[in-house]
Amino acid sequence: MQWILPQSDSLAKLADALAGKYHLNSESSQAEHLLIVDDFVNHIIRSGCLLVRQGETYQLYSEEAETLEFSSKKPFHFAADIAESEFRQRLRSLISVRKLDAVQEFDLQRQFLTLRNTDDKAVLKMELLTTLNRQILLLKPVRGYEKALKQITMQLIAMKAESCEGNLPQVLLTLSDYQISNYSLRPQLNLPQDILARDAVAEISLTMLSVARQNEMGILHHCEDTEYLHDYRVCLRKVRSLVSLLKGVFPQAVFLELKKRLGLLAGKTNKLRDLDVYLLKQDDYQARLPDNLRDGLPAMFSDFSLQQKRARRAVKTWLQSEAYASEMNAITGIFRDVGTLPETELSHQSLQTLIKKKSRKCFRKIGEMGVLIAPETEDEEVHELRKECKKFRYLLDFFGPLLQHDKVPEMAARLRKLQNTLGKFNDYSVQQDALMQYLEAGKRGDDLAKSIGALILILAQAQQLQREKVELRFADFYSPETKALADQLFQ
């Protein structure tokens, strides 16, 4: 039981009110330092959990599961930094590969108190916590003395103390007025139903570019958290896809300029992102190989790590350059000033009408491409199907609310299953190509060549398993039920 006391002298007033029946003894006190730990996005807090560090002890609180503890003499910043355990598994499920840092700190003074009756028997244990110029009283009942607990509770209510539920760190976080991050790769757009197509593209693009730029400081100062760069690139990719999907809303020259400038921004980070991905797969690659074929991998990952450092320096230099600022200003300037651009056939068309037309066309094209997929189909055609599915997903992500239909999430869920298989198929293909290029790029030792060769073979087998699933996943997606759903959504 926890109570927030209304005034600094509330405890003294409480003792006076109980005088004659009880007396309050102060046993001891201690200073404490408590940290709330989370990542940039507040994944832990937003999941209804809290990660608390106090001294060498970490506690992971959850609304739906028991509290887990973990001891570490040094602060850790990634779930991968700690030994395999239930604590690590739950933490990994919350933050994935994101970096942890203290997001709020509290200096507390904890005073231990005992309420005693006229026989000097302890009837209630209490702790008074002082922090943030506030006092929190914790009541710890003693068995057999429920009457004392009831009496002190009545006094606290009379004093207008505020009862608070939840664990102590949650109470402290609430008292501190901590602002939980509203960061999202899928921000609420709230586009008006009557918005014109060009205005919508501009508004969405400016929003996504703003989200991208929220990651710049993380890329510059917390580059070991590779999700900053990942999210930055996702935002740019969404803008590029949106501009291409609805390119008809811009004059041709403006579209080509946007395409060129956005491509330049994305291209500057390609190398670093590739290296980030390969290094994140280090444990996975090790696990896929038998012990006798792993000897060459440390040399490869050591080389990747050196390349990553060089690529990071290049990206940091770029992000802090006048050229980068100029490119960003030019792109955002185009989107902000769309009202001054010459009209096109689509620029002032109803967005809702245009999106339904685009979605119908995209869905139909997925069907036409998918029905041609057979065991002998070239991999490149499967990749093209993946790209078309991604276009369709972006249309649903950006404009689903405009369709004003409760079945949009169902369509997105059906599409996601197909995309997952196509995405894995593509990832295995890209990884094999990259490893082959690395192997052929210079003189490699026998151990390294054997490790890479075996890994390429294993990845090829994994890719083939996904390839065999493509036709099945497509059939599940392009079913009569999904076609009927498309008719409902896009008619």
Secondary structure per residue as TSV (DSSP state, phi and psi in degrees):
chain	resnum	aa	ss	phi	psi
A	1	M	-	360.0	128.5
A	2	Q	E	-127.5	137.7
A	3	W	E	-132.9	132.8
A	4	I	E	-91.2	118.1
A	5	L	E	-78.2	142.0
A	6	P	S	-75.0	-27.1
A	7	Q	S	-139.0	161.6
A	8	S	T	-67.3	-23.9
A	9	D	T	-101.1	16.9
A	10	S	H	-62.8	-36.3
A	11	L	H	-65.7	-41.1
A	12	A	H	-63.5	-40.6
A	13	K	H	-65.7	-36.3
A	14	L	H	-64.5	-42.7
A	15	A	H	-62.7	-40.7
A	16	D	H	-63.6	-39.9
A	17	A	H	-67.0	-27.2
A	18	L	H	-94.4	-5.7
A	19	A	T	-57.8	142.2
A	20	G	T	101.4	-35.1
A	21	K	T	-107.7	-35.5
A	22	Y	E	-140.3	158.1
A	23	H	E	-134.3	151.0
A	24	L	E	-107.4	125.5
A	25	N	E	-111.4	135.1
A	26	S	E	-92.0	121.3
A	27	E	E	-90.3	-49.5
A	28	S	E	-167.4	174.5
A	29	S	E	-149.2	159.9
A	30	Q	E	-154.1	150.4
A	31	A	E	-92.0	142.3
A	32	E	E	-136.8	153.1
A	33	H	E	-126.1	125.2
A	34	L	E	-127.6	136.2
A	35	L	E	-121.8	136.2
A	36	I	E	-93.5	126.3
A	37	V	E	-114.7	135.7
A	38	D	E	-160.6	179.1
A	39	D	-	-99.8	-177.6
A	40	F	T	-57.9	-34.7
A	41	V	T	-90.3	-6.2
A	42	N	-	61.5	42.2
A	43	H	H	-58.8	-37.3
A	44	I	H	-69.4	-51.6
A	45	I	H	-63.4	-41.6
A	46	R	H	-69.5	-15.6
A	47	S	T	-90.7	4.9
A	48	G	T	80.9	19.3
A	49	C	E	-118.8	171.6
A	50	L	E	-144.2	135.1
A	51	L	E	-109.5	120.5
A	52	V	E	-121.3	134.4
A	53	R	E	-116.2	128.4
A	54	Q	E	-137.7	107.9
A	55	G	T	67.4	-126.0
A	56	E	T	-96.0	4.1
A	57	T	E	-105.4	129.5
A	58	Y	E	-106.2	136.5
A	59	Q	E	-125.2	130.0
A	60	L	E	-108.9	104.9
A	61	Y	E	-87.8	146.9
A	62	S	E	-144.3	145.4
A	63	E	S	-72.6	-23.2
A	64	E	S	-116.9	0.7
A	65	A	S	-144.9	166.1
A	66	E	-	-67.9	154.9
A	67	T	-	-71.8	132.6
A	68	L	E	-107.4	146.1
A	69	E	E	-120.7	150.6
A	70	F	E	-148.8	136.0
A	71	S	E	-106.7	135.7
A	72	S	-	-151.1	125.0
A	73	K	S	-66.3	-32.7
A	74	K	S	-112.1	146.3
A	75	P	-	-61.3	141.4
A	76	F	-	-112.0	155.1
A	77	H	-	-118.1	-12.4
A	78	F	S	-136.2	149.2
A	79	A	G	-59.3	-33.0
A	80	A	G	-68.7	-13.1
A	81	D	G	-76.7	-14.8
A	82	I	S	-112.0	162.7
A	83	A	-	-65.7	152.9
A	84	E	S	-60.3	129.2
A	85	S	S	-168.9	171.8
A	86	E	H	-63.4	-36.1
A	87	F	H	-59.8	-48.4
A	88	R	H	-63.2	-41.9
A	89	Q	H	-62.0	-44.7
A	90	R	H	-68.2	-40.5
A	91	L	H	-63.1	-43.2
A	92	R	H	-62.0	-35.7
A	93	S	H	-66.6	-21.7
A	94	L	H	-91.2	-42.8
A	95	I	H	-112.9	-8.4
A	96	S	T	55.8	-117.3
A	97	V	T	-106.8	15.5
A	98	R	-	-75.8	157.6
A	99	K	-	-86.4	141.4
A	100	L	-	-98.2	141.3
A	101	D	E	-147.3	160.7
A	102	A	E	-68.8	126.0
A	103	V	E	-105.3	-15.1
A	104	Q	E	-157.7	140.5
A	105	E	E	-125.2	147.5
A	106	F	E	-134.9	130.1
A	107	D	E	-100.9	120.7
A	108	L	E	-118.9	149.4
A	109	Q	E	-114.2	117.8
A	110	R	E	-107.2	120.7
A	111	Q	E	-111.0	126.1
A	112	F	E	-93.1	127.9
A	113	L	E	-127.9	153.7
A	114	T	E	-131.8	129.8
A	115	L	E	-94.3	124.5
A	116	R	E	-120.4	149.7
A	117	N	E	-89.0	-173.3
A	118	T	T	-67.5	-18.0
A	119	D	T	-88.7	6.7
A	120	D	-	64.3	26.1
A	121	K	-	-93.9	138.9
A	122	A	E	-70.0	120.4
A	123	V	E	-112.0	-12.2
A	124	L	E	-162.1	132.7
A	125	K	E	-98.4	140.8
A	126	M	E	-138.6	154.5
A	127	E	E	-132.2	131.4
A	128	L	E	-108.0	117.1
A	129	L	E	-104.8	129.2
A	130	T	E	-117.6	123.0
A	131	T	E	-164.4	153.3
A	132	L	T	54.9	31.3
A	133	N	T	60.2	25.2
A	134	R	E	-127.5	160.5
A	135	Q	E	-124.7	135.3
A	136	I	E	-121.1	127.9
A	137	L	E	-106.5	121.2
A	138	L	E	-101.2	126.3
A	139	L	E	-103.1	130.6
A	140	K	E	-125.5	98.4
A	141	P	E	-59.3	149.3
A	142	V	-	-107.3	129.1
A	143	R	T	-57.9	134.4
A	144	G	T	93.8	-6.8
A	145	Y	-	-124.1	46.8
A	146	E	H	-63.1	-28.7
A	147	K	H	-62.3	-41.0
A	148	A	H	-63.4	-41.4
A	149	L	H	-62.3	-42.4
A	150	K	H	-64.3	-41.8
A	151	Q	H	-66.2	-42.6
A	152	I	H	-70.9	-32.1
A	153	T	H	-63.6	-42.4
A	154	M	H	-62.8	-38.5
A	155	Q	H	-66.2	-40.5
A	156	L	H	-64.4	-40.0
A	157	I	H	-63.5	-42.3
A	158	A	H	-63.7	-31.9
A	159	M	T	-80.6	-1.8
A	160	K	T	66.6	32.0
A	161	A	-	-69.9	152.0
A	162	E	E	-104.5	118.0
A	163	S	E	-73.7	136.4
A	164	C	E	-133.5	134.5
A	165	E	-	-98.3	171.3
A	166	G	S	95.4	173.4
A	167	N	-	-75.1	160.0
A	168	L	H	-57.3	-46.6
A	169	P	H	-57.0	-36.4
A	170	Q	H	-65.2	-40.0
A	171	V	H	-63.0	-44.1
A	172	L	H	-63.1	-41.2
A	173	L	H	-63.1	-39.3
A	174	T	H	-65.8	-43.0
A	175	L	H	-64.0	-30.0
A	176	S	T	-79.3	-5.9
A	177	D	T	58.5	34.2
A	178	Y	-	-61.7	131.3
A	179	Q	-	-92.9	111.0
A	180	I	-	-68.8	138.9
A	181	S	-	-59.9	137.6
A	182	N	-	-104.3	17.0
A	183	Y	-	-61.4	136.7
A	184	S	-	-157.4	140.9
A	185	L	S	-77.0	-8.3
A	186	R	S	-126.4	68.7
A	187	P	-	-65.6	151.8
A	188	Q	-	-69.0	123.6
A	189	L	-	-96.7	-36.6
A	190	N	-	51.4	52.2
A	191	L	-	-73.4	134.7
A	192	P	-	-62.0	148.0
A	193	Q	T	-61.9	-29.7
A	194	D	T	-98.7	14.3
A	195	I	-	-65.6	144.0
A	196	L	B	-81.8	154.9
A	197	A	H	-58.4	-48.2
A	198	R	H	-65.2	-40.8
A	199	D	H	-62.2	-37.2
A	200	A	H	-66.5	-44.7
A	201	V	H	-59.6	-42.5
A	202	A	H	-64.9	-45.7
A	203	E	H	-64.9	-44.6
A	204	I	H	-64.5	-42.7
A	205	S	H	-63.5	-43.6
A	206	L	H	-63.6	-38.0
A	207	T	H	-63.8	-46.3
A	208	M	H	-68.9	-34.4
A	209	L	H	-67.1	-35.3
A	210	S	H	-63.8	-42.1
A	211	V	H	-63.6	-42.2
A	212	A	H	-57.1	-43.8
A	213	R	H	-72.0	-19.8
A	214	Q	T	-65.4	-16.9
A	215	N	T	-94.1	-6.9
A	216	E	H	-62.1	-45.2
A	217	M	H	-64.1	-35.3
A	218	G	H	-65.7	-41.2
A	219	I	H	-62.8	-38.8
A	220	L	H	-74.5	-39.0
A	221	H	H	-116.7	-12.0
A	222	H	-	-135.3	48.5
A	223	C	T	-64.7	-18.9
A	224	E	T	-67.1	-19.2
A	225	D	S	-87.4	96.4
A	226	T	T	-71.1	-10.2
A	227	E	H	-71.5	-22.1
A	228	Y	H	-60.7	-48.5
A	229	L	H	-68.0	-39.6
A	230	H	H	-56.8	-50.0
A	231	D	H	-66.1	-39.2
A	232	Y	H	-56.3	-45.9
A	233	R	H	-70.6	-36.6
A	234	V	H	-59.6	-43.4
A	235	C	H	-62.6	-45.1
A	236	L	H	-62.6	-40.6
A	237	R	H	-63.9	-38.3
A	238	K	H	-64.6	-41.5
A	239	V	H	-65.4	-44.4
A	240	R	H	-60.4	-42.8
A	241	S	H	-66.2	-41.6
A	242	L	H	-62.3	-45.3
A	243	V	H	-62.6	-38.8
A	244	S	H	-71.9	-40.5
A	245	L	H	-62.6	-38.0
A	246	L	T	-117.9	40.9
A	247	K	G	-62.4	-23.4
A	248	G	G	-67.9	-10.2
A	249	V	G	-80.5	-11.6
A	250	F	S	-111.7	150.4
A	251	P	-	-57.9	148.9
A	252	Q	H	-54.7	-42.5
A	253	A	H	-64.4	-38.4
A	254	V	H	-69.2	-42.1
A	255	F	H	-58.8	-46.1
A	256	L	H	-64.7	-36.0
A	257	E	H	-65.8	-45.4
A	258	L	H	-61.5	-43.9
A	259	K	H	-59.6	-43.0
A	260	K	H	-67.2	-47.1
A	261	R	H	-67.7	-43.0
A	262	L	H	-66.2	-36.8
A	263	G	H	-63.9	-37.5
A	264	L	H	-63.4	-45.7
A	265	L	H	-59.5	-46.2
A	266	A	H	-66.1	-41.6
A	267	G	H	-62.8	-28.8
A	268	K	T	-65.9	-18.7
A	269	T	T	-113.6	3.8
A	270	N	H	-58.1	-49.7
A	271	K	H	-61.4	-46.0
A	272	L	H	-64.0	-42.7
A	273	R	H	-63.8	-40.3
A	274	D	H	-59.1	-44.9
A	275	L	H	-67.3	-38.7
A	276	D	H	-56.7	-45.9
A	277	V	H	-64.2	-45.0
A	278	Y	H	-62.0	-41.6
A	279	L	H	-71.4	-31.2
A	280	L	H	-67.7	-22.5
A	281	K	T	-91.3	8.0
A	282	Q	H	-56.4	-49.6
A	283	D	H	-64.7	-38.7
A	284	D	H	-63.6	-44.5
A	285	Y	H	-63.5	-42.1
A	286	Q	H	-60.1	-43.3
A	287	A	H	-67.8	-28.3
A	288	R	H	-74.8	-24.2
A	289	L	S	-95.7	145.2
A	290	P	-	-67.4	158.8
A	291	D	G	-54.0	-39.1
A	292	N	G	-75.4	-3.4
A	293	L	G	-118.2	13.1
A	294	R	-	-93.2	-10.9
A	295	D	T	-59.3	-30.1
A	296	G	T	-83.3	-16.1
A	297	L	H	-66.0	-40.0
A	298	P	H	-55.0	-38.6
A	299	A	H	-65.2	-40.3
A	300	M	H	-65.7	-45.7
A	301	F	H	-70.5	-29.6
A	302	S	H	-64.2	-41.2
A	303	D	H	-64.6	-44.2
A	304	F	H	-60.3	-38.8
A	305	S	H	-64.2	-40.9
A	306	L	H	-65.0	-43.0
A	307	Q	H	-63.3	-37.2
A	308	Q	H	-62.0	-42.3
A	309	K	H	-61.5	-42.9
A	310	R	H	-65.7	-41.6
A	311	A	H	-65.9	-36.2
A	312	R	H	-63.5	-43.5
A	313	R	H	-60.3	-41.3
A	314	A	H	-64.7	-42.5
A	315	V	H	-67.0	-41.5
A	316	K	H	-62.7	-42.7
A	317	T	H	-60.8	-42.2
A	318	W	H	-63.8	-46.9
A	319	L	H	-65.1	-23.5
A	320	Q	T	-99.4	7.3
A	321	S	S	-89.6	158.8
A	322	E	H	-66.5	-31.9
A	323	A	H	-63.3	-41.2
A	324	Y	H	-65.4	-46.6
A	325	A	H	-59.2	-39.2
A	326	S	H	-64.9	-42.9
A	327	E	H	-63.4	-46.7
A	328	M	H	-61.7	-42.7
A	329	N	H	-64.1	-38.2
A	330	A	H	-65.9	-42.8
A	331	I	H	-67.2	-49.6
A	332	T	H	-65.4	-31.9
A	333	G	H	-62.4	-40.3
A	334	I	H	-62.3	-45.7
A	335	F	H	-68.6	-35.5
A	336	R	H	-70.8	-29.3
A	337	D	T	-106.8	28.6
A	338	V	G	-61.7	-24.7
A	339	G	G	-65.5	-18.1
A	340	T	G	-93.5	-5.2
A	341	L	S	-79.0	151.6
A	342	P	-	-61.1	148.5
A	343	E	-	-72.3	153.5
A	344	T	-	-126.2	179.2
A	345	E	T	-61.9	-31.4
A	346	L	T	-105.1	-12.4
A	347	S	T	-59.4	-35.3
A	348	H	T	-111.5	20.6
A	349	Q	S	-79.1	151.8
A	350	S	B	-59.1	127.7
A	351	L	H	-62.5	-42.2
A	352	Q	H	-60.0	-44.1
A	353	T	H	-63.4	-43.7
A	354	L	H	-65.2	-41.9
A	355	I	H	-66.9	-40.3
A	356	K	H	-61.6	-40.9
A	357	K	H	-64.9	-46.5
A	358	K	H	-63.5	-40.6
A	359	S	H	-67.1	-41.5
A	360	R	H	-59.7	-45.3
A	361	K	H	-63.8	-42.7
A	362	C	H	-66.8	-43.9
A	363	F	H	-62.9	-42.5
A	364	R	H	-64.1	-39.5
A	365	K	H	-67.2	-38.8
A	366	I	H	-58.4	-43.2
A	367	G	H	-63.0	-44.5
A	368	E	H	-63.9	-38.7
A	369	M	H	-74.0	-41.0
A	370	G	H	-67.4	-37.6
A	371	V	T	-67.9	-16.9
A	372	L	T	-87.9	-9.0
A	373	I	-	-70.9	125.7
A	374	A	-	-141.2	170.1
A	375	P	T	-53.5	-31.9
A	376	E	T	-89.8	0.3
A	377	T	-	-63.9	138.1
A	378	E	-	-65.7	147.2
A	379	D	H	-58.2	-34.6
A	380	E	H	-60.9	-34.4
A	381	E	H	-70.0	-32.8
A	382	V	H	-67.1	-39.5
A	383	H	H	-63.1	-38.1
A	384	E	H	-65.4	-36.4
A	385	L	H	-63.2	-40.6
A	386	R	H	-60.0	-43.0
A	387	K	H	-63.8	-40.2
A	388	E	H	-67.4	-37.3
A	389	C	H	-63.9	-37.1
A	390	K	H	-65.6	-39.6
A	391	K	H	-59.9	-44.7
A	392	F	H	-63.0	-39.8
A	393	R	H	-63.6	-41.3
A	394	Y	H	-63.8	-38.3
A	395	L	H	-60.8	-42.9
A	396	L	H	-68.2	-41.0
A	397	D	H	-63.8	-47.8
A	398	F	H	-75.9	-40.7
A	399	F	H	-118.7	5.8
A	400	G	G	-51.5	-45.6
A	401	P	G	-59.9	-29.9
A	402	L	G	-68.1	-22.5
A	403	L	G	-74.0	-16.2
A	404	Q	-	51.1	51.9
A	405	H	-	-141.7	133.6
A	406	D	T	-75.9	-1.0
A	407	K	T	-94.9	-1.4
A	408	V	H	-58.7	-46.1
A	409	P	H	-59.4	-33.2
A	410	E	H	-66.2	-42.5
A	411	M	H	-62.7	-42.6
A	412	A	H	-62.6	-38.9
A	413	A	H	-66.8	-41.0
A	414	R	H	-63.6	-42.3
A	415	L	H	-65.2	-38.6
A	416	R	H	-59.9	-37.6
A	417	K	H	-63.3	-42.3
A	418	L	H	-67.0	-42.7
A	419	Q	H	-62.3	-38.2
A	420	N	H	-59.0	-43.8
A	421	T	H	-68.0	-45.1
A	422	L	H	-63.9	-36.8
A	423	G	H	-65.7	-43.5
A	424	K	H	-64.6	-41.3
A	425	F	H	-57.8	-45.1
A	426	N	H	-67.8	-42.0
A	427	D	H	-59.4	-44.4
A	428	Y	H	-63.6	-36.9
A	429	S	H	-65.2	-47.0
A	430	V	H	-62.2	-41.9
A	431	Q	H	-64.0	-41.2
A	432	Q	H	-62.6	-44.7
A	433	D	H	-61.3	-42.7
A	434	A	H	-65.4	-42.1
A	435	L	H	-66.3	-38.7
A	436	M	H	-65.0	-42.6
A	437	Q	H	-63.0	-40.1
A	438	Y	H	-64.3	-41.1
A	439	L	H	-64.7	-36.2
A	440	E	H	-88.3	-7.9
A	441	A	S	-77.2	-19.6
A	442	G	S	-165.7	-178.7
A	443	K	-	-73.5	122.2
A	444	R	-	-118.7	144.6
A	445	G	-	-69.4	165.7
A	446	D	H	-61.4	-43.5
A	447	D	H	-60.4	-43.8
A	448	L	H	-65.9	-43.2
A	449	A	H	-62.4	-40.7
A	450	K	H	-65.4	-43.3
A	451	S	H	-63.1	-46.5
A	452	I	H	-67.4	-41.5
A	453	G	H	-60.1	-44.5
A	454	A	H	-65.9	-39.0
A	455	L	H	-66.5	-41.0
A	456	I	H	-60.7	-42.0
A	457	L	H	-63.3	-43.4
A	458	I	H	-66.3	-40.6
A	459	L	H	-66.4	-35.3
A	460	A	H	-64.5	-38.7
A	461	Q	H	-66.4	-40.7
A	462	A	H	-65.3	-38.1
A	463	Q	H	-64.3	-39.8
A	464	Q	H	-64.2	-36.5
A	465	L	H	-62.2	-41.4
A	466	Q	H	-68.6	-36.1
A	467	R	H	-61.1	-38.6
A	468	E	H	-68.7	-21.2
A	469	K	H	-87.0	-16.5
A	470	V	H	-58.6	-49.2
A	471	E	H	-62.3	-39.5
A	472	L	H	-65.6	-45.7
A	473	R	H	-65.2	-37.7
A	474	F	H	-64.9	-42.9
A	475	A	H	-61.3	-38.5
A	476	D	H	-63.3	-40.2
A	477	F	H	-73.6	-50.7
A	478	Y	T	-89.6	50.6
A	479	S	S	-89.2	166.4
A	480	P	H	-55.6	-34.9
A	481	E	H	-65.8	-42.4
A	482	T	H	-69.7	-36.5
A	483	K	H	-63.3	-41.7
A	484	A	H	-64.4	-37.3
A	485	L	H	-64.8	-41.6
A	486	A	H	-61.9	-39.3
A	487	D	H	-61.6	-39.2
A	488	Q	H	-66.4	-41.6
A	489	L	H	-77.4	-37.7
A	490	F	H	-112.6	9.1
A	491	Q	-	-72.2	360.0
